[in-house]
Amino acid sequence: MAAISLSSSSTNPKKATNYGVYSPCARPFRLALRSSLFGSTFPGTLSAEKPRVSGPRPLSSTRLNAVSASHHSFDVVVVGAGIIGLSIARQLLLESDLSVAVIDRAVPCSGATGAGQGYIWMSHKTPGSDIWELAVRSQKLWETLANSIEDQGLDPLDVLGWMRTGSLVVGGTREDTVKLKERVKQLSEAGVRAEFLSSRELRQVEPALLVQEERGAALVPGDSQLDAQRTVAFIEKGNRKFQSQGRYAEFYHDPVVSLLRTGDKGEVKAVQTSKNTLYSKKAVVVATGCWSGSLMHNLFPESDISVDIPVKPRKGHLLVLENFDSVQVNHGLMEFGYMNHQSLLSGPTSAVTDEQKLSVSMTAIMDATGNLVLGSSRQFVGFNTEVDETIIDCIWKRAGEFFPKLREISLSEIRECRKVRVGLRPYMPDGRPVIGQVPCSNVFVAAGHEGSGLSLALGTAEMVADMVLGNPLKVDSAPFAVKGRSC
Ligand SMILES: Cc1cc2nc3c(=O)[nH]c(=O)nc-3n(C[C@H](O)[C@H](O)[C@H](O)COP(=O)(O)OP(=O)(O)OC[C@H]3O[C@@H](n4cnc5c(N)ncnc54)[C@H](O)[C@@H]3O)c2cc1C
């Protein structure tokens, strides 16, 4: 257990071992800190700042009074508290006795994760593709998690927003129908239960949907969906159970600015944030979504190590209609064209033209609270996250092509019950996330999951944790290697 002695009489040393969310306060006091758990003794007496409870937290009511020292030591420092970073922290906490710190420049769900629609799907992934194995593994881990929550007598719907709705990929043309039948065959051969629904069958299961003759859909009954906010809150709560053992800490509202390295081999000793120096004894994991490219570039300035990860932000809008009962959907829905839009720019040589900048394809779910969530758009407009009403208009019109009832309602009529979610998907030009170790370094990267970060999160976390711990990997990581990805 970490031993902390304080020269400030006003602070309870027992509480001080509970790391929490740090925020500095102006009045400094003196701190001498020795950590046997972290295996390090801080040199001499450190200057520290008096603790202060952080500001409002959107995801959790947990507020801990904690000592805020400017230097801390952990086995692993994870940068980024999106679904990827928090899941990696969770995996390390559960599968090892290492101590873990998570840093975010804001709070969880402030990145792409907070906008995610929640599809944990296999139906739109392609058997044999680079991400297939990882997707299968990750889906299995999500299922296991949902089942374990159920086994504890809890409802995964309440805890994760988990719904086993099944997925429907809906075709709009005869050509789509042919391709969907082929996909069903492929999925079935790969061991995923899938079936093709004729237009008659589709009308029966989704009466609100306009289905023309000779059209149909691919149904994957085992696909699920979750609520990203609830799921992140659940993961955070689980991680915080390790705070009392001194094994977990969160540093929010505290952007990473640099790495402190030793020698010329690139080994990182510490992560420098705007407020803290966090020593990492074993590894640093960078999981900062679409910011990972620029961050890695800045963290390794003038390095001989190639860390140019070409991840870029791909903006997405979702339209959320609360208490909206004009249209009911029973499955998670997606139009077949979504898959083309997702991979439209795949391939190392593809260039982004103005015409390719915006795509809108219909996605629809009823979420855990009964809201209708309609999507979704894809655009390359840098790091801008402002709501663009013209895009919302496009999403609404596109949805109306599938749900005739919506055409009877104008967007202005439902202004009161609508919300918009915007997020920046971390897009990789070659369509594969980057998951691996920076060569000759103790830095790992896990980023670039584009529109599949929620579904791939648990598989990614397991992969990264196994890499850090030196365990055999469950899934081949070669397609995701950092090296050679400067495409
Ligand atoms: C509209 C939309 C719908 C989607 N739907 C789905 C879906 O249905 N299913 C699915 O699987 N995926 C979906 N996704 C994709 C999914 O949301 C992302 O792939 C996933 O959230 C990426 O997670 P992440 O942790 O890598 O990144 P993020 O969630 O973006 O987290 C990165 C974190 O890094 C932090 N950070 C950045 N720079 C720094 C710094 N210098 N120091 C410290 N912290 C920093 C940020 O504050 C942020 O919290 C959707 C995305 C969008 C936008």
The ligand as an ORCA input file, in Angstrom:
! r2SCAN-3c Opt
* xyz 0 1
  C     -21.658      9.560    -34.990
  C     -20.836      8.380    -34.598
  C     -21.451      7.132    -34.489
  C     -20.680      6.011    -34.123
  N     -21.302      4.810    -33.985
  C     -20.581      3.726    -33.597
  C     -21.210      2.467    -33.422
  O     -22.423      2.333    -33.567
  N     -20.417      1.394    -33.090
  C     -19.073      1.516    -32.912
  O     -18.418      0.509    -32.654
  N     -18.449      2.702    -33.055
  C     -19.173      3.803    -33.399
  N     -18.557      5.008    -33.567
  C     -17.112      5.072    -33.470
  C     -16.645      5.107    -32.038
  O     -17.392      6.057    -31.322
  C     -15.146      5.459    -32.033
  O     -14.440      4.582    -32.867
  C     -14.592      5.313    -30.612
  O     -15.381      6.040    -29.712
  C     -13.148      5.777    -30.556
  O     -12.763      5.708    -29.209
  P     -11.363      6.278    -28.723
  O     -11.270      5.986    -27.279
  O     -10.291      5.773    -29.630
  O     -11.432      7.835    -29.020
  P     -12.203      9.019    -28.264
  O     -13.495      8.575    -27.720
  O     -12.231     10.152    -29.227
  O     -11.277      9.332    -27.031
  C     -10.022      9.945    -27.168
  C      -9.752     10.735    -25.900
  O      -8.425     11.270    -25.958
  C      -8.431     12.517    -25.304
  N      -7.253     13.296    -25.698
  C      -6.980     13.828    -26.910
  N      -5.802     14.484    -26.878
  C      -5.317     14.362    -25.619
  C      -4.147     14.834    -24.946
  N      -3.218     15.571    -25.558
  N      -3.980     14.517    -23.644
  C      -4.901     13.768    -22.987
  N      -6.031     13.317    -23.576
  C      -6.247     13.601    -24.868
  C      -9.748     13.137    -25.723
  O     -10.165     14.147    -24.835
  C     -10.686     11.927    -25.739
  O     -11.411     11.792    -24.522
  C     -19.300      6.155    -33.889
  C     -18.705      7.407    -33.959
  C     -19.466      8.518    -34.300
  C     -18.805      9.861    -34.360
*
